[in-house]
Amino acid sequence: MKRQNIFTIILWLIIVSFLSSPFLFGQEDSDNKWVQRYYERKELFRTENEILKRYFPKQKTLVLLGSSSCEHFFKYNQLPGAIFALNRGISGDEIGLGRRGILNRLEDSVYGANPAHVFILNGRNNLAGTMGSGWPRVSSVINCYEKVVQGIIDNVPEAKIHIIACFPVRGEKYSKMAPYLKEYNEKLFELATKLKTNYISLDQEFMGEDGLLLKKYDNGDGLHINRAAHRVWAKVILKEISQEIDD
């Protein structure tokens, strides 16, 4: 049996055990399903890392780091078993300006995963606030994003970091986010250049002439991409890890 299959079996046994056990949260957090999801996923990541360290200590991984788009990625895609792909997405998660967010879970999500590649896709949950109330400012989100990337560089310098531009949106609820996304992605490109990381944009594939998500790639809510778009995204990831697959 291949190592990837063994890992998958062990991991699912751990997941079933974990989800059937009580997990304690602070009283102020217990009523918020998104907060609870955050801590459940964070604990699961820690468990996955422990499995890797125990059974596959030298195995390099691919980490997909972000919010719902990343969490749902493996619902639509399967990557080749030549590299261990870890889903480190948490629905509703932000970059980390507050007590939670990606910046505050890097140890469990990235550092402990022995990554060869880290693909980061995040920003729109923060920008929803920018669109609605003007806070946080785009510059504040970018500054926090830089701390995320710098943390990965400092703690796992051998990992290749891929900054993914936020996907376009559409529809009455989200189309007003478009100008903020444009500014944000431009600053992400500048950040990737500054920190010498890879920058990936799928705007050419996903965006129409109006600057919005093409209808054929909308899953119906104007925010998330559908199965067809996920296939396009998966091909981009496969291209970036082609050397590992070939080896």
Number of C-alpha atoms within 10 A of each C-alpha: 5 7 14 15 11 11 16 12 12 13 17 12 10 15 15 10 10 15 11 8 9 7 11 10 13 8 7 8 12 12 11 10 9 15 17 17 15 21 18 17 19 20 16 20 23 18 17 23 22 16 17 21 15 10 13 14 13 10 15 19 20 24 25 25 24 25 25 18 23 21 19 17 19 16 10 13 14 11 15 13 12 17 19 21 20 21 19 27 27 24 18 19 22 22 26 18 17 10 8 15 18 28 22 15 19 20 18 21 28 28 17 18 27 20 25 20 22 22 21 26 22 27 23 25 15 21 23 18 14 17 20 11 10 11 14 16 16 19 12 13 21 18 14 16 24 19 14 19 21 14 17 22 16 10 14 18 13 13 20 20 24 20 24 19 23 21 24 26 28 24 15 9 11 17 18 16 20 20 13 17 24 16 12 22 22 13 17 21 19 13 19 20 12 10 14 11 16 15 19 20 16 16 16 8 13 22 18 14 8 9 17 22 25 20 17 12 20 21 14 13 14 20 19 20 25 17 16 13 19 20 15 14 18 17 13 15 18 14 10 16 18 12 10 13 14 7 7
